[in-house]
């Protein structure tokens, strides 16, 4: 079952296939600046809950999934923009690298942070654009990495040519 962690009003939607599973999605309302949305996928409940709590305390809206399959389903049901995927690599049903591949295709522009306690040198070498956070990590390291990933990219000011100056 999917559950989102949220601080705002929610509504429940039943899946169209008639199953008893449901996904809690936010009621989308404009309330000033847009809140960053982060999808967390990790099969270790303690890690998933810790990452979710830390990201909520940083002011992000967090969608939480117990594995890659649930993360993919949740992403497909969530109607809004998802800014960042934070995922473990080794998970049942659908691993983190496959989840990344699906979401990068389905949600162009999503950023990804991969976590693992395993040696990731080969995966990182093959996927140089994936950002990596080794487990175990402390909360400050995670928060700093997420802030860096979500920081707006600063464009250099465009030089304006002055036709009166020559």
CNS distance restraints for C-alpha pairs under 8 A (distance, minus, plus):
assign (resid   1 and name CA) (resid  21 and name CA) 5.68 0.50 0.50
assign (resid   1 and name CA) (resid  22 and name CA) 6.73 0.50 0.50
assign (resid   1 and name CA) (resid  23 and name CA) 7.48 0.50 0.50
assign (resid   1 and name CA) (resid  70 and name CA) 7.80 0.50 0.50
assign (resid   2 and name CA) (resid  21 and name CA) 7.66 0.50 0.50
assign (resid   2 and name CA) (resid  22 and name CA) 6.76 0.50 0.50
assign (resid   2 and name CA) (resid  23 and name CA) 5.43 0.50 0.50
assign (resid   2 and name CA) (resid  24 and name CA) 7.55 0.50 0.50
assign (resid   2 and name CA) (resid  64 and name CA) 7.23 0.50 0.50
assign (resid   2 and name CA) (resid  65 and name CA) 6.04 0.50 0.50
assign (resid   2 and name CA) (resid  66 and name CA) 7.64 0.50 0.50
assign (resid   2 and name CA) (resid  70 and name CA) 6.63 0.50 0.50
assign (resid   2 and name CA) (resid  74 and name CA) 7.07 0.50 0.50
assign (resid   3 and name CA) (resid  23 and name CA) 5.89 0.50 0.50
assign (resid   3 and name CA) (resid  24 and name CA) 5.85 0.50 0.50
assign (resid   3 and name CA) (resid  63 and name CA) 7.39 0.50 0.50
assign (resid   3 and name CA) (resid  64 and name CA) 6.37 0.50 0.50
assign (resid   3 and name CA) (resid  65 and name CA) 7.22 0.50 0.50
assign (resid   4 and name CA) (resid  23 and name CA) 7.41 0.50 0.50
assign (resid   4 and name CA) (resid  24 and name CA) 5.87 0.50 0.50
assign (resid   4 and name CA) (resid  25 and name CA) 6.91 0.50 0.50
assign (resid   4 and name CA) (resid  62 and name CA) 6.66 0.50 0.50
assign (resid   4 and name CA) (resid  63 and name CA) 4.68 0.50 0.50
assign (resid   4 and name CA) (resid  64 and name CA) 5.40 0.50 0.50
assign (resid   4 and name CA) (resid  65 and name CA) 7.98 0.50 0.50
assign (resid   5 and name CA) (resid  52 and name CA) 7.45 0.50 0.50
assign (resid   5 and name CA) (resid  61 and name CA) 7.65 0.50 0.50
assign (resid   5 and name CA) (resid  62 and name CA) 5.83 0.50 0.50
assign (resid   5 and name CA) (resid  63 and name CA) 6.12 0.50 0.50
assign (resid   5 and name CA) (resid  64 and name CA) 6.70 0.50 0.50
assign (resid   6 and name CA) (resid  10 and name CA) 7.92 0.50 0.50
assign (resid   6 and name CA) (resid  26 and name CA) 7.61 0.50 0.50
assign (resid   6 and name CA) (resid  56 and name CA) 7.99 0.50 0.50
assign (resid   6 and name CA) (resid  61 and name CA) 6.36 0.50 0.50
assign (resid   6 and name CA) (resid  62 and name CA) 6.64 0.50 0.50
assign (resid   6 and name CA) (resid  63 and name CA) 7.94 0.50 0.50
assign (resid   7 and name CA) (resid  61 and name CA) 7.92 0.50 0.50
assign (resid   8 and name CA) (resid  26 and name CA) 6.99 0.50 0.50
assign (resid   8 and name CA) (resid  27 and name CA) 7.94 0.50 0.50
assign (resid   9 and name CA) (resid  26 and name CA) 6.36 0.50 0.50
assign (resid   9 and name CA) (resid  27 and name CA) 6.28 0.50 0.50
assign (resid  10 and name CA) (resid  24 and name CA) 6.36 0.50 0.50
assign (resid  10 and name CA) (resid  25 and name CA) 5.86 0.50 0.50
assign (resid  10 and name CA) (resid  26 and name CA) 4.60 0.50 0.50
assign (resid  10 and name CA) (resid  27 and name CA) 5.56 0.50 0.50
assign (resid  11 and name CA) (resid  24 and name CA) 5.92 0.50 0.50
assign (resid  11 and name CA) (resid  25 and name CA) 5.99 0.50 0.50
assign (resid  11 and name CA) (resid  26 and name CA) 6.39 0.50 0.50
assign (resid  11 and name CA) (resid  27 and name CA) 6.54 0.50 0.50
assign (resid  12 and name CA) (resid  22 and name CA) 6.68 0.50 0.50
assign (resid  12 and name CA) (resid  23 and name CA) 6.15 0.50 0.50
assign (resid  12 and name CA) (resid  24 and name CA) 4.75 0.50 0.50
assign (resid  12 and name CA) (resid  25 and name CA) 6.51 0.50 0.50
assign (resid  13 and name CA) (resid  22 and name CA) 5.95 0.50 0.50
assign (resid  13 and name CA) (resid  23 and name CA) 6.01 0.50 0.50
assign (resid  13 and name CA) (resid  24 and name CA) 6.62 0.50 0.50
assign (resid  13 and name CA) (resid  25 and name CA) 7.55 0.50 0.50
assign (resid  14 and name CA) (resid  18 and name CA) 7.30 0.50 0.50
assign (resid  14 and name CA) (resid  19 and name CA) 7.66 0.50 0.50
assign (resid  14 and name CA) (resid  20 and name CA) 7.28 0.50 0.50
assign (resid  14 and name CA) (resid  21 and name CA) 6.92 0.50 0.50
assign (resid  14 and name CA) (resid  22 and name CA) 5.03 0.50 0.50
assign (resid  14 and name CA) (resid  23 and name CA) 7.11 0.50 0.50
assign (resid  15 and name CA) (resid  19 and name CA) 6.35 0.50 0.50
assign (resid  15 and name CA) (resid  20 and name CA) 7.66 0.50 0.50
assign (resid  15 and name CA) (resid  21 and name CA) 6.78 0.50 0.50
assign (resid  15 and name CA) (resid  22 and name CA) 6.08 0.50 0.50
assign (resid  15 and name CA) (resid  23 and name CA) 7.83 0.50 0.50
assign (resid  23 and name CA) (resid  74 and name CA) 7.41 0.50 0.50
assign (resid  25 and name CA) (resid  78 and name CA) 6.83 0.50 0.50
assign (resid  30 and name CA) (resid  34 and name CA) 7.63 0.50 0.50
assign (resid  35 and name CA) (resid  59 and name CA) 7.22 0.50 0.50
assign (resid  35 and name CA) (resid  60 and name CA) 5.92 0.50 0.50
assign (resid  35 and name CA) (resid  61 and name CA) 6.44 0.50 0.50
assign (resid  36 and name CA) (resid  59 and name CA) 7.81 0.50 0.50
assign (resid  36 and name CA) (resid  60 and name CA) 5.11 0.50 0.50
assign (resid  36 and name CA) (resid  61 and name CA) 6.08 0.50 0.50
assign (resid  36 and name CA) (resid  82 and name CA) 7.49 0.50 0.50
assign (resid  36 and name CA) (resid  83 and name CA) 6.10 0.50 0.50
assign (resid  37 and name CA) (resid  60 and name CA) 5.88 0.50 0.50
assign (resid  37 and name CA) (resid  61 and name CA) 4.76 0.50 0.50
assign (resid  37 and name CA) (resid  62 and name CA) 5.83 0.50 0.50
assign (resid  37 and name CA) (resid  63 and name CA) 7.46 0.50 0.50
assign (resid  37 and name CA) (resid  81 and name CA) 7.05 0.50 0.50
assign (resid  37 and name CA) (resid  82 and name CA) 5.00 0.50 0.50
assign (resid  37 and name CA) (resid  83 and name CA) 5.33 0.50 0.50
assign (resid  37 and name CA) (resid  84 and name CA) 6.70 0.50 0.50
assign (resid  38 and name CA) (resid  55 and name CA) 7.95 0.50 0.50
assign (resid  38 and name CA) (resid  60 and name CA) 6.80 0.50 0.50
assign (resid  38 and name CA) (resid  61 and name CA) 6.22 0.50 0.50
assign (resid  38 and name CA) (resid  62 and name CA) 4.88 0.50 0.50
assign (resid  38 and name CA) (resid  63 and name CA) 6.14 0.50 0.50
assign (resid  38 and name CA) (resid  82 and name CA) 6.03 0.50 0.50
assign (resid  38 and name CA) (resid  83 and name CA) 5.92 0.50 0.50
assign (resid  38 and name CA) (resid  84 and name CA) 4.80 0.50 0.50
assign (resid  38 and name CA) (resid  85 and name CA) 5.83 0.50 0.50
assign (resid  38 and name CA) (resid  86 and name CA) 7.20 0.50 0.50
assign (resid  39 and name CA) (resid  62 and name CA) 5.86 0.50 0.50
assign (resid  39 and name CA) (resid  63 and name CA) 4.66 0.50 0.50
assign (resid  39 and name CA) (resid  64 and name CA) 5.90 0.50 0.50
assign (resid  39 and name CA) (resid  65 and name CA) 7.58 0.50 0.50
assign (resid  39 and name CA) (resid  71 and name CA) 7.26 0.50 0.50
assign (resid  39 and name CA) (resid  75 and name CA) 7.77 0.50 0.50
assign (resid  39 and name CA) (resid  82 and name CA) 6.98 0.50 0.50
assign (resid  39 and name CA) (resid  84 and name CA) 6.26 0.50 0.50
assign (resid  39 and name CA) (resid  85 and name CA) 4.79 0.50 0.50
assign (resid  39 and name CA) (resid  86 and name CA) 6.16 0.50 0.50
assign (resid  40 and name CA) (resid  48 and name CA) 6.76 0.50 0.50
assign (resid  40 and name CA) (resid  51 and name CA) 7.43 0.50 0.50
assign (resid  40 and name CA) (resid  52 and name CA) 6.93 0.50 0.50
assign (resid  40 and name CA) (resid  62 and name CA) 7.06 0.50 0.50
assign (resid  40 and name CA) (resid  63 and name CA) 6.15 0.50 0.50
assign (resid  40 and name CA) (resid  64 and name CA) 4.89 0.50 0.50
assign (resid  40 and name CA) (resid  65 and name CA) 6.12 0.50 0.50
assign (resid  40 and name CA) (resid  71 and name CA) 7.51 0.50 0.50
assign (resid  40 and name CA) (resid  85 and name CA) 6.00 0.50 0.50
assign (resid  40 and name CA) (resid  86 and name CA) 4.82 0.50 0.50
assign (resid  40 and name CA) (resid  87 and name CA) 5.79 0.50 0.50
assign (resid  41 and name CA) (resid  48 and name CA) 6.86 0.50 0.50
assign (resid  41 and name CA) (resid  64 and name CA) 6.11 0.50 0.50
assign (resid  41 and name CA) (resid  65 and name CA) 4.72 0.50 0.50
assign (resid  41 and name CA) (resid  66 and name CA) 5.80 0.50 0.50
assign (resid  41 and name CA) (resid  67 and name CA) 5.45 0.50 0.50
assign (resid  41 and name CA) (resid  68 and name CA) 6.11 0.50 0.50
assign (resid  41 and name CA) (resid  70 and name CA) 7.92 0.50 0.50
assign (resid  41 and name CA) (resid  71 and name CA) 5.81 0.50 0.50
assign (resid  41 and name CA) (resid  85 and name CA) 7.68 0.50 0.50
assign (resid  41 and name CA) (resid  86 and name CA) 6.35 0.50 0.50
assign (resid  41 and name CA) (resid  87 and name CA) 4.68 0.50 0.50
assign (resid  41 and name CA) (resid  88 and name CA) 6.41 0.50 0.50
assign (resid  41 and name CA) (resid  96 and name CA) 7.85 0.50 0.50
assign (resid  42 and name CA) (resid  47 and name CA) 6.98 0.50 0.50
assign (resid  42 and name CA) (resid  48 and name CA) 5.36 0.50 0.50
assign (resid  42 and name CA) (resid  65 and name CA) 6.67 0.50 0.50
assign (resid  42 and name CA) (resid  66 and name CA) 5.40 0.50 0.50
assign (resid  42 and name CA) (resid  67 and name CA) 5.44 0.50 0.50
assign (resid  42 and name CA) (resid  68 and name CA) 7.57 0.50 0.50
assign (resid  42 and name CA) (resid  87 and name CA) 5.86 0.50 0.50
assign (resid  42 and name CA) (resid  88 and name CA) 5.15 0.50 0.50
assign (resid  42 and name CA) (resid  91 and name CA) 6.92 0.50 0.50
assign (resid  43 and name CA) (resid  48 and name CA) 7.18 0.50 0.50
assign (resid  43 and name CA) (resid  65 and name CA) 7.85 0.50 0.50
assign (resid  43 and name CA) (resid  66 and name CA) 4.69 0.50 0.50
assign (resid  43 and name CA) (resid  67 and name CA) 5.08 0.50 0.50
assign (resid  43 and name CA) (resid  88 and name CA) 7.67 0.50 0.50
assign (resid  43 and name CA) (resid  91 and name CA) 5.84 0.50 0.50
assign (resid  43 and name CA) (resid  92 and name CA) 7.50 0.50 0.50
assign (resid  44 and name CA) (resid  48 and name CA) 6.11 0.50 0.50
assign (resid  44 and name CA) (resid  66 and name CA) 7.50 0.50 0.50
assign (resid  45 and name CA) (resid  49 and name CA) 5.94 0.50 0.50
assign (resid  45 and name CA) (resid  66 and name CA) 7.25 0.50 0.50
assign (resid  46 and name CA) (resid  50 and name CA) 6.02 0.50 0.50
assign (resid  47 and name CA) (resid  51 and name CA) 6.06 0.50 0.50
assign (resid  48 and name CA) (resid  52 and name CA) 6.04 0.50 0.50
assign (resid  48 and name CA) (resid  64 and name CA) 7.29 0.50 0.50
assign (resid  48 and name CA) (resid  65 and name CA) 7.96 0.50 0.50
assign (resid  48 and name CA) (resid  66 and name CA) 7.62 0.50 0.50
assign (resid  49 and name CA) (resid  53 and name CA) 6.02 0.50 0.50
assign (resid  50 and name CA) (resid  54 and name CA) 6.10 0.50 0.50
assign (resid  51 and name CA) (resid  55 and name CA) 6.08 0.50 0.50
assign (resid  52 and name CA) (resid  56 and name CA) 6.11 0.50 0.50
assign (resid  52 and name CA) (resid  62 and name CA) 6.23 0.50 0.50
assign (resid  52 and name CA) (resid  64 and name CA) 7.02 0.50 0.50
assign (resid  53 and name CA) (resid  57 and name CA) 6.15 0.50 0.50
assign (resid  54 and name CA) (resid  58 and name CA) 6.35 0.50 0.50
assign (resid  54 and name CA) (resid 139 and name CA) 7.00 0.50 0.50
assign (resid  54 and name CA) (resid 143 and name CA) 7.43 0.50 0.50
assign (resid  55 and name CA) (resid  59 and name CA) 6.58 0.50 0.50
assign (resid  55 and name CA) (resid  60 and name CA) 5.54 0.50 0.50
assign (resid  55 and name CA) (resid  61 and name CA) 7.62 0.50 0.50
assign (resid  55 and name CA) (resid  62 and name CA) 7.01 0.50 0.50
assign (resid  55 and name CA) (resid 143 and name CA) 7.37 0.50 0.50
assign (resid  56 and name CA) (resid  60 and name CA) 4.97 0.50 0.50
assign (resid  56 and name CA) (resid  61 and name CA) 6.16 0.50 0.50
assign (resid  56 and name CA) (resid  62 and name CA) 6.53 0.50 0.50
assign (resid  58 and name CA) (resid 143 and name CA) 7.74 0.50 0.50
assign (resid  63 and name CA) (resid  74 and name CA) 7.73 0.50 0.50
assign (resid  64 and name CA) (resid  71 and name CA) 7.36 0.50 0.50
assign (resid  65 and name CA) (resid  70 and name CA) 5.38 0.50 0.50
assign (resid  65 and name CA) (resid  71 and name CA) 4.99 0.50 0.50
assign (resid  65 and name CA) (resid  74 and name CA) 7.43 0.50 0.50
assign (resid  66 and name CA) (resid  70 and name CA) 6.31 0.50 0.50
assign (resid  66 and name CA) (resid  71 and name CA) 7.33 0.50 0.50
assign (resid  67 and name CA) (resid  71 and name CA) 6.16 0.50 0.50
assign (resid  67 and name CA) (resid  91 and name CA) 5.75 0.50 0.50
assign (resid  67 and name CA) (resid  92 and name CA) 6.39 0.50 0.50
assign (resid  67 and name CA) (resid  93 and name CA) 7.16 0.50 0.50
assign (resid  67 and name CA) (resid  94 and name CA) 6.80 0.50 0.50
assign (resid  67 and name CA) (resid  95 and name CA) 7.48 0.50 0.50
assign (resid  68 and name CA) (resid  72 and name CA) 6.10 0.50 0.50
assign (resid  68 and name CA) (resid  87 and name CA) 7.97 0.50 0.50
assign (resid  68 and name CA) (resid  91 and name CA) 6.65 0.50 0.50
assign (resid  68 and name CA) (resid  92 and name CA) 7.45 0.50 0.50
assign (resid  68 and name CA) (resid  93 and name CA) 6.85 0.50 0.50
assign (resid  68 and name CA) (resid  94 and name CA) 4.62 0.50 0.50
assign (resid  68 and name CA) (resid  95 and name CA) 5.58 0.50 0.50
assign (resid  68 and name CA) (resid  96 and name CA) 5.93 0.50 0.50
assign (resid  68 and name CA) (resid  98 and name CA) 7.84 0.50 0.50
assign (resid  68 and name CA) (resid  99 and name CA) 5.52 0.50 0.50
assign (resid  69 and name CA) (resid  73 and name CA) 6.27 0.50 0.50
assign (resid  69 and name CA) (resid  93 and name CA) 6.11 0.50 0.50
assign (resid  69 and name CA) (resid  94 and name CA) 5.17 0.50 0.50
assign (resid  69 and name CA) (resid  99 and name CA) 7.50 0.50 0.50
assign (resid  70 and name CA) (resid  74 and name CA) 5.93 0.50 0.50
assign (resid  71 and name CA) (resid  75 and name CA) 6.06 0.50 0.50
assign (resid  71 and name CA) (resid  99 and name CA) 7.51 0.50 0.50
assign (resid  72 and name CA) (resid  76 and name CA) 6.21 0.50 0.50
assign (resid  72 and name CA) (resid  99 and name CA) 6.55 0.50 0.50
assign (resid  72 and name CA) (resid 102 and name CA) 7.58 0.50 0.50
assign (resid  72 and name CA) (resid 103 and name CA) 7.27 0.50 0.50
assign (resid  73 and name CA) (resid  77 and name CA) 6.28 0.50 0.50
assign (resid  74 and name CA) (resid  78 and name CA) 6.01 0.50 0.50
assign (resid  75 and name CA) (resid  82 and name CA) 7.87 0.50 0.50
assign (resid  75 and name CA) (resid 103 and name CA) 7.90 0.50 0.50
assign (resid  82 and name CA) (resid 107 and name CA) 7.92 0.50 0.50
assign (resid  82 and name CA) (resid 110 and name CA) 6.41 0.50 0.50
assign (resid  83 and name CA) (resid 109 and name CA) 7.66 0.50 0.50
assign (resid  83 and name CA) (resid 110 and name CA) 5.25 0.50 0.50
assign (resid  83 and name CA) (resid 111 and name CA) 6.17 0.50 0.50
assign (resid  83 and name CA) (resid 150 and name CA) 7.63 0.50 0.50
assign (resid  84 and name CA) (resid 110 and name CA) 5.60 0.50 0.50
assign (resid  84 and name CA) (resid 111 and name CA) 4.66 0.50 0.50
assign (resid  84 and name CA) (resid 112 and name CA) 5.60 0.50 0.50
assign (resid  84 and name CA) (resid 113 and name CA) 7.42 0.50 0.50
assign (resid  84 and name CA) (resid 150 and name CA) 7.77 0.50 0.50
assign (resid  85 and name CA) (resid 100 and name CA) 7.83 0.50 0.50
assign (resid  85 and name CA) (resid 110 and name CA) 7.13 0.50 0.50
assign (resid  85 and name CA) (resid 111 and name CA) 6.21 0.50 0.50
assign (resid  85 and name CA) (resid 112 and name CA) 4.78 0.50 0.50
assign (resid  85 and name CA) (resid 113 and name CA) 6.14 0.50 0.50
assign (resid  86 and name CA) (resid 112 and name CA) 6.04 0.50 0.50
assign (resid  86 and name CA) (resid 113 and name CA) 4.77 0.50 0.50
assign (resid  86 and name CA) (resid 114 and name CA) 5.91 0.50 0.50
assign (resid  86 and name CA) (resid 115 and name CA) 7.29 0.50 0.50
assign (resid  87 and name CA) (resid  96 and name CA) 5.76 0.50 0.50
assign (resid  87 and name CA) (resid 112 and name CA) 7.78 0.50 0.50
assign (resid  87 and name CA) (resid 113 and name CA) 6.47 0.50 0.50
assign (resid  87 and name CA) (resid 114 and name CA) 5.11 0.50 0.50
assign (resid  87 and name CA) (resid 115 and name CA) 5.93 0.50 0.50
assign (resid  88 and name CA) (resid  95 and name CA) 7.77 0.50 0.50
assign (resid  88 and name CA) (resid  96 and name CA) 5.53 0.50 0.50
assign (resid  88 and name CA) (resid 114 and name CA) 5.85 0.50 0.50
assign (resid  88 and name CA) (resid 115 and name CA) 4.69 0.50 0.50
assign (resid  88 and name CA) (resid 116 and name CA) 5.61 0.50 0.50
assign (resid  89 and name CA) (resid  95 and name CA) 5.70 0.50 0.50
assign (resid  89 and name CA) (resid  96 and name CA) 4.08 0.50 0.50
assign (resid  89 and name CA) (resid  97 and name CA) 6.01 0.50 0.50
assign (resid  89 and name CA) (resid 114 and name CA) 6.57 0.50 0.50
assign (resid  89 and name CA) (resid 115 and name CA) 6.32 0.50 0.50
assign (resid  89 and name CA) (resid 116 and name CA) 5.79 0.50 0.50
assign (resid  90 and name CA) (resid  95 and name CA) 5.34 0.50 0.50
assign (resid  90 and name CA) (resid  96 and name CA) 6.23 0.50 0.50
assign (resid  90 and name CA) (resid 116 and name CA) 7.40 0.50 0.50
assign (resid  91 and name CA) (resid  95 and name CA) 4.79 0.50 0.50
assign (resid  91 and name CA) (resid  96 and name CA) 6.66 0.50 0.50
assign (resid  94 and name CA) (resid  98 and name CA) 6.45 0.50 0.50
assign (resid  94 and name CA) (resid  99 and name CA) 6.57 0.50 0.50
assign (resid  95 and name CA) (resid  99 and name CA) 6.24 0.50 0.50
assign (resid  96 and name CA) (resid 100 and name CA) 6.08 0.50 0.50
assign (resid  96 and name CA) (resid 114 and name CA) 7.48 0.50 0.50
assign (resid  97 and name CA) (resid 101 and name CA) 6.28 0.50 0.50
assign (resid  98 and name CA) (resid 102 and name CA) 6.31 0.50 0.50
assign (resid  99 and name CA) (resid 103 and name CA) 6.18 0.50 0.50
assign (resid 100 and name CA) (resid 104 and name CA) 5.88 0.50 0.50
assign (resid 100 and name CA) (resid 112 and name CA) 7.16 0.50 0.50
assign (resid 101 and name CA) (resid 105 and name CA) 6.30 0.50 0.50
assign (resid 102 and name CA) (resid 106 and name CA) 6.05 0.50 0.50
assign (resid 103 and name CA) (resid 107 and name CA) 5.34 0.50 0.50
assign (resid 103 and name CA) (resid 108 and name CA) 7.64 0.50 0.50
assign (resid 103 and name CA) (resid 110 and name CA) 7.40 0.50 0.50
assign (resid 104 and name CA) (resid 108 and name CA) 5.47 0.50 0.50
assign (resid 104 and name CA) (resid 109 and name CA) 7.27 0.50 0.50
assign (resid 104 and name CA) (resid 110 and name CA) 6.34 0.50 0.50
assign (resid 111 and name CA) (resid 149 and name CA) 7.44 0.50 0.50
assign (resid 112 and name CA) (resid 130 and name CA) 6.41 0.50 0.50
assign (resid 112 and name CA) (resid 131 and name CA) 6.56 0.50 0.50
assign (resid 113 and name CA) (resid 130 and name CA) 6.66 0.50 0.50
assign (resid 113 and name CA) (resid 131 and name CA) 5.02 0.50 0.50
assign (resid 113 and name CA) (resid 132 and name CA) 5.73 0.50 0.50
assign (resid 113 and name CA) (resid 133 and name CA) 7.01 0.50 0.50
assign (resid 114 and name CA) (resid 130 and name CA) 6.95 0.50 0.50
assign (resid 114 and name CA) (resid 131 and name CA) 6.10 0.50 0.50
assign (resid 114 and name CA) (resid 132 and name CA) 4.81 0.50 0.50
assign (resid 114 and name CA) (resid 133 and name CA) 6.12 0.50 0.50
assign (resid 115 and name CA) (resid 132 and name CA) 5.86 0.50 0.50
assign (resid 115 and name CA) (resid 133 and name CA) 4.81 0.50 0.50
assign (resid 115 and name CA) (resid 134 and name CA) 5.60 0.50 0.50
assign (resid 115 and name CA) (resid 135 and name CA) 6.38 0.50 0.50
assign (resid 116 and name CA) (resid 120 and name CA) 7.37 0.50 0.50
assign (resid 116 and name CA) (resid 132 and name CA) 7.96 0.50 0.50
assign (resid 116 and name CA) (resid 133 and name CA) 6.91 0.50 0.50
assign (resid 116 and name CA) (resid 134 and name CA) 5.32 0.50 0.50
assign (resid 116 and name CA) (resid 135 and name CA) 5.28 0.50 0.50
assign (resid 117 and name CA) (resid 134 and name CA) 5.77 0.50 0.50
assign (resid 117 and name CA) (resid 135 and name CA) 4.39 0.50 0.50
assign (resid 117 and name CA) (resid 136 and name CA) 6.56 0.50 0.50
assign (resid 118 and name CA) (resid 134 and name CA) 7.89 0.50 0.50
assign (resid 118 and name CA) (resid 135 and name CA) 7.92 0.50 0.50
assign (resid 120 and name CA) (resid 124 and name CA) 5.98 0.50 0.50
assign (resid 121 and name CA) (resid 125 and name CA) 5.97 0.50 0.50
assign (resid 122 and name CA) (resid 126 and name CA) 6.25 0.50 0.50
assign (resid 123 and name CA) (resid 127 and name CA) 5.99 0.50 0.50
assign (resid 124 and name CA) (resid 128 and name CA) 5.43 0.50 0.50
assign (resid 124 and name CA) (resid 129 and name CA) 7.98 0.50 0.50
assign (resid 124 and name CA) (resid 130 and name CA) 6.73 0.50 0.50
assign (resid 124 and name CA) (resid 132 and name CA) 7.70 0.50 0.50
assign (resid 133 and name CA) (resid 137 and name CA) 7.38 0.50 0.50
assign (resid 133 and name CA) (resid 142 and name CA) 7.57 0.50 0.50
assign (resid 137 and name CA) (resid 141 and name CA) 6.52 0.50 0.50
assign (resid 137 and name CA) (resid 142 and name CA) 6.99 0.50 0.50
assign (resid 138 and name CA) (resid 142 and name CA) 6.55 0.50 0.50
assign (resid 139 and name CA) (resid 143 and name CA) 6.12 0.50 0.50
assign (resid 140 and name CA) (resid 144 and name CA) 5.99 0.50 0.50
assign (resid 141 and name CA) (resid 145 and name CA) 6.12 0.50 0.50
assign (resid 142 and name CA) (resid 146 and name CA) 6.18 0.50 0.50
assign (resid 143 and name CA) (resid 147 and name CA) 6.07 0.50 0.50
assign (resid 144 and name CA) (resid 148 and name CA) 6.19 0.50 0.50
assign (resid 145 and name CA) (resid 149 and name CA) 6.21 0.50 0.50
assign (resid 146 and name CA) (resid 150 and name CA) 6.05 0.50 0.50
assign (resid 147 and name CA) (resid 151 and name CA) 5.79 0.50 0.50
assign (resid 162 and name CA) (resid 166 and name CA) 7.86 0.50 0.50
